[in-house]
Amino acid sequence: MSWFQEEGKFSENISLIDSHLLGSPYGMCCYLIQGGKKTALIDVSGPQEAERIISKLKSDNISPDIVILTHSHWDHASGVPIFQKAYPDIEIMVGETGIKALKNNKKFNEPFTNFEMLPNLESIEGLTSVRDGDVIDLGGINLSMMETPGHSDCSISIYEPDQKIMFTGDALGNLWTLDFIMPPAMPPEFSEEKFFKTLDKVKEINYSSLGFMHFGILTGVYAKEFPDKAKAAYIDWRDFFISVWKENADERYVVGKFKERLNNFGYDDTKEFIKFEIYGAWMLKGLKSSNIVA
């Protein structure tokens, strides 16, 4: 088992780019896949981060032909207008329902407005929709699109069969440490039912590595076990939120208990760029939007 987190080449044609989300390393990454004919970039992060990514691409003399968005949340897609200006001919691909979400980008991401560092969100248009089973030929590298909803309706994963690597966006959750998985229960479209179906769907794929946007590439046995671990982590946190909400149906109380539990697990957010209170509020909104907490 290994966990690849450093910026640079994972393989001959797959590279990790640390977007330095909100100025912090290891917060968000994108993946560059270079085929014989075309180059694709998976996710672009936010506007500020997009500028950094473009600067790095230009310094490496790389011009991406395609951007594939794993979903429409602000930290993955709001840098698209920067890319469209820098590369006028670039094709931006997104899951089918992501077209509408990004056209109404500010409204779609409204549940995150409690975060003071949220960037200005422009309407994003000029997109190409992809569906389950679509294949993108980069020349010697084929990328298969998989609809993996739950975290959001438009969530997709990208599978490269030769290297058996699947880039899952936030569909399975976020890998904070090897011992801690942050569940994908985020507003405004979280669905437990769809999330569980996505986990089962991913388990049917012959992959050996998982590429997370938060953060890095996980390989080996742990990667194969990850869907089951992600489900267990989600159920544990779901039940925690339900229990605490029943004690006191007050957001500040619940979020305080969320932070307290993480602190008891040994996690400290004093050096984190997004504080635990923010994550807790977002997760509570995700569970409430799906009527799991009511």
C-alpha positions as a printed Julia matrix, in Angstrom:
294×3 Matrix{Float64}:
   0.0    0.0     0.0
   1.23   3.51   -0.78
  -0.24   7.0    -0.66
   1.22   9.3    -3.33
   0.84  12.96   -2.31
   3.78  14.88   -3.75
   3.43  17.12   -6.77
   4.94  15.48   -9.83
   4.72  12.34  -11.92
   2.82   9.36  -10.57
   3.54   7.43  -13.76
   4.91   8.2   -17.22
   1.72   9.96  -18.3
  -0.13  10.82  -15.06
   0.94  13.72  -12.86
  -0.41  15.22   -9.64
  -0.63  19.01   -9.42
  -1.17  20.5    -5.97
  -3.54  23.44   -6.47
  -2.66  24.93   -3.05
  -6.33  25.49   -2.28
  -6.67  28.81   -0.45
  -2.89  28.96   -0.27
  -2.47  25.68    1.6
  -0.54  22.64    0.27
  -2.15  19.2     0.34
  -5.66  20.67    0.41
  -6.7   20.01   -3.18
  -5.06  18.48   -6.21
  -5.72  18.06   -9.91
  -4.48  15.34  -12.22
  -2.8   15.79  -15.59
  -3.08  12.91  -18.06
  -0.99  13.13  -21.22
  -1.89  10.97  -24.19
  -0.28  10.73  -27.61
  -2.81  13.14  -29.14
  -4.43  15.08  -26.32
  -3.83  16.14  -22.74
  -6.58  16.18  -20.12
  -6.73  17.86  -16.74
  -9.08  16.54  -14.06
 -10.56  19.46  -12.06
  -9.22  23.02  -11.91
  -9.87  24.12   -8.3
 -10.83  27.78   -7.7
  -9.9   30.97   -9.59
  -6.8   31.73   -7.5
  -5.64  28.14   -7.74
  -6.36  27.99  -11.48
  -3.85  30.8   -12.0
  -1.21  28.75  -10.19
  -2.01  25.62  -12.18
  -1.85  27.49  -15.49
   1.48  29.05  -14.53
   2.88  25.6   -13.79
   1.52  24.15  -17.04
   3.06  26.97  -19.05
   6.4   26.62  -17.3
   6.33  22.94  -18.29
   5.26  23.88  -21.84
   1.99  21.95  -21.52
  -1.31  23.07  -23.06
  -4.3   21.0   -21.95
  -6.9   20.18  -24.57
  -9.59  18.99  -22.17
 -10.7   19.69  -18.62
 -12.86  17.03  -16.97
 -14.75  18.23  -13.91
 -15.55  15.57  -11.33
 -18.43  17.74  -10.08
 -19.68  21.31   -9.71
 -18.63  22.34   -6.21
 -16.72  25.62   -6.0
 -13.36  24.11   -5.03
 -13.31  21.88   -8.12
 -14.9   23.94  -10.87
 -14.9   27.68  -10.17
 -11.53  28.14  -11.87
 -13.0   27.16  -15.25
 -13.42  30.77  -16.54
  -9.7   31.35  -15.91
  -8.87  28.3   -18.03
 -11.29  29.36  -20.76
  -9.53  32.72  -21.01
  -6.06  31.2   -20.98
  -6.94  28.42  -23.46
  -9.8   29.64  -25.73
 -10.09  26.28  -27.52
 -10.13  24.1   -24.41
 -13.06  21.71  -23.99
 -14.64  21.59  -20.54
 -16.47  18.35  -19.73
 -18.85  17.75  -16.84
 -21.55  15.28  -15.82
 -24.87  15.99  -17.5
 -26.6   17.71  -14.56
 -23.49  19.8   -13.98
 -24.34  21.94  -17.01
 -27.28  23.53  -15.18
 -25.48  23.64  -11.83
 -22.54  25.6   -13.25
 -24.72  27.94  -15.27
 -26.25  28.84  -11.89
 -22.89  28.52  -10.14
 -23.51  31.06   -7.38
 -26.9   29.59   -6.46
 -25.66  25.99   -6.58
 -22.82  26.79   -4.19
 -24.94  29.01   -1.93
 -24.8   26.54    1.02
 -21.07  27.29    1.3
 -21.46  31.06    1.7
 -20.78  30.82    5.45
 -17.15  30.48    4.37
 -15.63  33.97    4.17
 -12.86  32.83    1.8
 -15.35  31.56   -0.82
 -14.29  33.07   -4.18
 -16.55  35.13   -6.41
 -18.52  32.58   -8.43
 -19.15  33.33  -12.09
 -21.72  31.61  -14.27
 -19.9   28.94  -16.28
 -21.04  28.06  -19.79
 -19.63  26.52  -22.95
 -19.53  23.04  -21.41
 -19.72  19.53  -22.88
 -21.76  16.94  -21.0
 -20.5   13.39  -20.48
 -22.5   10.34  -19.54
 -21.89   6.95  -17.99
 -19.91   4.79  -20.41
 -18.49   7.61  -22.52
 -14.84   7.1   -23.47
 -12.37   9.91  -24.13
  -9.49   8.92  -26.41
  -6.33  10.89  -25.64
  -4.25   8.8   -28.03
  -3.01   5.58  -26.49
  -4.93   6.37  -23.31
  -8.67   5.89  -22.97
 -10.58   7.48  -20.11
 -13.92   5.89  -19.24
 -16.56   8.08  -17.63
 -18.6    6.72  -14.73
 -21.56   8.44  -13.12
 -20.95   8.23   -9.37
 -23.61  10.42   -7.71
 -24.3   10.85   -4.02
 -21.91  13.64   -3.09
 -23.65  15.58   -5.86
 -25.94  14.55   -8.7
 -23.33  15.49  -11.3
 -20.43  13.59   -9.68
 -18.43  11.48  -12.11
 -15.35   9.31  -11.77
 -12.76   8.74  -14.47
 -11.23   5.3   -15.01
  -7.98   4.61  -16.87
  -8.01   0.84  -17.45
  -4.38   0.26  -18.49
  -3.03   1.54  -15.18
  -6.21   0.54  -13.35
  -6.55   3.93  -11.72
  -9.85   5.6   -10.9
 -10.11   9.31  -10.19
 -13.12   9.68   -7.92
 -13.33  13.4    -7.13
 -15.18  13.58   -3.81
 -17.58  10.75   -4.67
 -16.18   8.34   -2.05
 -15.18  10.95    0.52
 -11.95  12.74    1.34
  -8.79  11.04    2.56
  -7.49  13.23    5.4
  -5.2   10.57    6.86
  -5.01   6.81    6.45
  -7.05   6.57    9.63
  -9.61   9.25    8.87
 -12.06   9.55    5.98
 -14.22  12.66    5.74
 -17.62  11.52    4.4
 -19.0   13.17    1.23
 -22.22  14.39    2.89
 -22.18  17.9     1.44
 -24.98  20.23    0.3
 -26.94  20.91   -1.75
 -27.55  17.46   -3.32
 -26.18  14.79   -1.02
 -28.06  11.49   -1.27
 -27.28   8.56    1.0
 -29.05   6.13   -1.3
 -27.05   7.26   -4.33
 -23.82   7.27   -2.33
 -24.3    3.65   -1.25
 -25.05   2.63   -4.86
 -21.92   4.44   -6.0
 -19.82   2.51   -3.47
 -21.22  -0.77   -4.78
 -20.6    0.33   -8.36
 -16.97   1.25   -7.68
 -16.34  -2.11   -6.0
 -17.24  -3.82   -9.28
 -14.44  -2.03  -11.15
 -11.07  -3.71  -11.6
  -9.0   -0.85  -10.19
  -5.81  -0.93   -8.15
  -5.45   2.8    -7.38
  -7.82   5.6    -6.38
  -7.11   9.25   -7.12
  -8.69  11.66   -4.64
  -8.86  15.41   -5.09
  -8.5   15.74   -1.31
  -5.82  14.29   -1.46
  -3.51  12.09   -3.51
  -3.41   8.61   -5.01
  -3.96   5.54   -2.87
  -2.73   2.18   -4.14
  -2.83  -1.46   -3.1
  -5.02  -3.31   -0.64
  -6.2   -0.18    1.18
  -7.47   1.25   -2.11
  -9.51  -1.91   -2.72
 -10.88  -1.79    0.82
 -11.65   1.92    0.66
 -15.33   1.74   -0.43
 -16.17  -0.39    2.62
 -14.14   1.87    4.89
 -15.83   4.93    3.41
 -19.27   3.46    4.07
 -18.4    2.62    7.66
 -16.99   6.11    8.23
 -20.09   7.73    6.77
 -22.48   5.65    8.92
 -20.46   6.46   12.03
 -20.58  10.21   11.37
 -24.21  10.14   10.22
 -25.29   8.46   13.43
 -23.21  10.93   15.44
 -24.92  13.92   13.82
 -28.38  12.4    14.27
 -27.71  11.69   17.94
 -26.29  15.14   18.72
 -29.1   16.88   16.8
 -31.62  15.02   18.94
 -29.83  16.29   22.05
 -30.0   19.88   20.87
 -31.3   20.97   17.47
 -28.96  23.94   17.3
 -26.29  24.24   14.6
 -23.69  25.83   16.85
 -24.13  23.07   19.44
 -23.85  20.29   16.85
 -20.83  21.83   15.14
 -19.16  22.32   18.52
 -19.65  18.63   19.31
 -18.27  17.74   15.86
 -15.09  19.71   16.55
 -14.87  18.27   20.05
 -15.05  14.73   18.69
 -12.31  15.39   16.16
 -10.14  16.9    18.88
 -10.73  13.79   21.0
  -9.54  11.7    18.04
  -6.32  13.71   18.1
  -7.03  16.05   15.17
  -6.23  19.74   15.55
  -7.42  22.38   13.11
  -5.12  25.2    14.23
  -3.04  24.69   11.1
  -5.92  23.8     8.79
  -7.0   26.28    6.1
 -10.66  25.31    6.6
 -11.61  25.06   10.25
 -13.52  22.12   11.67
 -16.48  24.41   12.42
 -16.84  25.05    8.69
 -16.65  21.34    7.78
 -19.15  20.5    10.51
 -21.61  23.15    9.33
 -21.32  21.92    5.74
 -21.83  18.28    6.7
 -24.84  19.17    8.82
 -26.31  21.06    5.86
 -25.66  18.05    3.63
 -27.47  15.69    6.0
 -30.33  18.17    6.46
 -30.7   18.71    2.7
 -31.29  14.97    2.31
 -33.65  14.86    5.34
 -31.36  12.51    7.27
 -31.12  15.08   10.03
 -34.49  16.75   10.54
